[in-house]
Amino acid sequence: MRVKGTLQSALYRLYDRRIVRRIAPGEQVPRHVGIITDGNRRWAKEFGTTTEHGHRMGAGRILEFLGWCEEIGVEVVTLYVLSKENLARPAEEVAALTDIIARMASDIADRETASVQLVGDLGMIPEPLRSQLIGAQQRSASGEPTAKLLTVNVAVGYGGRQEVVDAVRSWLTEERAAGATIDEALASLSEDCISEHLYTKGQPDPDLIIRTSGEQRLSGFLMWQSAYSEFYFCEAYWPDFRRTDFLRAVRSYGQRNRRYGR
């Protein structure tokens, strides 16, 4: 059994190298990858372990995933780790999940090559998670900027519809502060006005969005930004998501003809 596992690992490494050689630099590598890390609870159920253990295994996989992204030159990763709806789960699970997310964000901030950006409505995040997340973001921003190869958006308390509402509210507040009337503000409203007030303002829209666990929907993730994203759905639960699965997603992305409606 052990020999079989070792042989399988060796074959996967060879296969991974083949895929990497076929991924051309530049256009075939997505600048921004969004990832919906789905399936932690179902993975735990299938293995007869606790939900908390499933979430901890998922957090460990995220740290590996960021290394895979850095390896091929991805510039931005957005992690969908805690939605607004997730906060309605049983209190015991939410408490464990928030502790895991706080530790994960701290581990990302400790990476010399990554910076943490918080994406979501921080007002709905319970303490002490909110303060811990803000601390991780501030700590990662204090490093040497030139060494930061990867921006990691941690989506917590996130809802895609709420993001658009918040963007419109932020824009209207800005217009009012500038002395514009409602008619003047409406006359100047454009897609760019909304984009410039999103949580991800200043970043490229996601080129590739990956969702694990076999579900084929966005669940409100980056609804505005994903208008022309490519999607890749993987059957594996998130804790089982391998480097091979990621490279297959990137290769699939590179083989597509992105026409942007043209």
N, C-alpha and C positions, 0 to 999 in steps of 0.2 A: 504493500500500500504506500509506504514511504517512497519507494523507488518510483512508483507510478506518479506520485505527486511531484517529485523532483524532475522527472522527465517532462511532465506537463508544463512546469514552470519554465524549463529550458526552451521548450517549443514556443511558448508564449513570448519569451524574450526575443527569439529569432524572428517571430512573426512581427513583433513590435518594431524591430529594426527595419524590416522590409517596408512597413507602412511609413515610418519616418523618412526613409529614403525617397518615397514616392510623393511626400508632401513638399511641394515647391515653396520657396520663400515668397514673401510679398502677398499677392492677392489670394493665394490659396490658404493662408493662415488667417483666421478671424482675429480682428483687433480686439473685439469685445465678445466675450462668451457669457451668456446667462445660464445658470444651472438651477433647476428645481430638484432639490435633493429629497426625492420622495421614496417612501417604502421602508423607513426605519422600523416602524411599529409592526408591519407585516413580516419583515425579516425576523424580528424578535419572536413573534408568535410561531413562525415556522421552525425556529431553532429551540423553542421551548424555554426562552429566557425572558427577562423582564423588558418592559418598554424602555426603561432608563438605560439598560445596557445597549439596546438597539440604537438609541440616540447617541450614546457615547461612541459606539462603533462608527456611526455616521459622521460624527465630528472628526474622528481620526482620519476618515477617508477624505474629508474636505482638505485637510492639511497636505495629504498626498496629492490630491487633485491640483492644488495650487502649484506644486512643484512640476507637474506635467505641463501645466500652462506656461510656466516660465521657460521650460525646456524648448518649446517650439516658438516662443516669441509673442504669445498673447499679451496684450497690454492692459486690458480691463477684464475683471471677472465680477459678475454680480451673483451673489449667493442668496437664494430664497430660502431662508432658514426658519422664519417665524412670521406667519401671516396674522392679520387681525383675527381671523377665525380661530387660529390655533390657541389664542389666549382664552377661548371659551372652553377648552378642555378641562378635565378634572384638575383641581387645585394642586394635587400631589404631582401630577405629570408636568404641569406648567412650572412648578417650582424646580423640579429636576431639570427640565428643558432649559430654563433660563440660566441655571448655574452652568450647564454644559456650554451654552452659547457664550456666556461671559468668559469662560476659560478658553474657548476656541478663539474668540476675538483677541484675547490677550496673547495667545500663541502666534496669531497672524501678525500682530503688532510687533512681536519680538523678532520677526523675520527682517533681516537687514534689507532685503530686496522688495518688500511689499509695504504699501500704505493702506490703512483702513479708512473707509468712508462709510458713514452710517446712512442708510436709505430707509425711510419710513417715518411714521408719526411717533416721534420720541415721547410725546405727551401721554401715550397710552401704554408705554413700557413700564412695568413695575420696578420699583426700587428693590434691591440695590443694582439690578441689571442695568438700568439706564445710566447710572453714574459709572459703572464699570465699563460700559461700552464707550461712553464719552471719554473716559480716561484712556482706553486703548487707542481711540482715534487721535487724541492729543499726543500720546506717546509716539505713535508711528509717524506723526507729522514732524516730530522734533529731530528726526535723523537727517542724514545727508541726502538732500533731494535728488542728487545725481545718481545715487545708488538705488533709488526706487524704480524697479523695472515693471512692477505690477501694481495696479490700483485694484483693491478688493472692496467692492461694495457689499456690505453686510445688510441684507434686507430684513429688518425686524419690525414688528408691528406694521407690516407693509400691506397695503391694498392698492391695486392699480386705479380703481375709480377714485379712491380718496386722494391719490397723488394728483390726479387731474383737478379735482376740486381745490386742493391746496395750492396748486399752481395758479389757477384762476384767481383765487382769493389773494395770493401774494402779488399777482400782477395788478389787480384792482387797487390794492392798498398802495402800491407804488405809484399808480396813476393819480390817485387822490392826493398823495403827498406832493406830487408835482403840480397840483392845482388844476388838473383836467376835470371837465364835467363828464357826466356819464355818457353823453352823446359823443363827446370827443374821444373818450376811452373806447367806446364801441367801434367808432370809425377806424381806430388804429389797431384793433384786435386782429392778430394773424396767428398762424401756426407757430411762427418763430417766437411770438410773445409767450405762448404756452411752454414751448420747449425750453426757453430761457429761465423758467421758474419751476421746472421739474426737480425732483430730488437728484437726478443725474445730470443736471445742467453742466455744460462745458465738456461733457464726455461724448464719444461717438455712440450712436445707437448700437444695440447688440447685433452682431452679424449672425451669430449662431446661438440658439437656445436649445438646451438639452434637458429632457425630463426623463427620469428613471422610473422604474416600477411598472411600466406598461401603460400607464395612463396617458391619454392623448388629448390634453387640454392645457391651457395656460393658468387657469385658476387665478386670474387677475394679475398675473406677473407681467410687469413692464408693458402694459396694454398700449400706451401711446408710442413708446419707443420701438415696439416690435412690428410696426406696420410692414416693413420689408425684411424682417429677419427670416433666416432659414431655421427650420425646426428639425430636431432629431429626437425620436422617442426610442428609449431603450427598455427592454423587458426586465433587466436586472434591477433588484432592489438596490437602493443607494449604498448600503454597506458592502454589497458585492460588486459594485461598479469598479472595473479594472482599467488600468492604463490602456489595455487593448481596446476596450469599449470606447474610451475617449478618442484614441487615435482613429478608430473607425468613423466616429462622428465627424472628426476634422477632415478625414479623407472624403467622406460623403459630401461635406460642405464644399470642398475644393473642386468636386466634380460637377457641381451645379452651375447653371447659367443664370446669374442674377440679373434680371432684366429691369427691375424697379418699375414695372408697369408699362415699359416701353415695348 
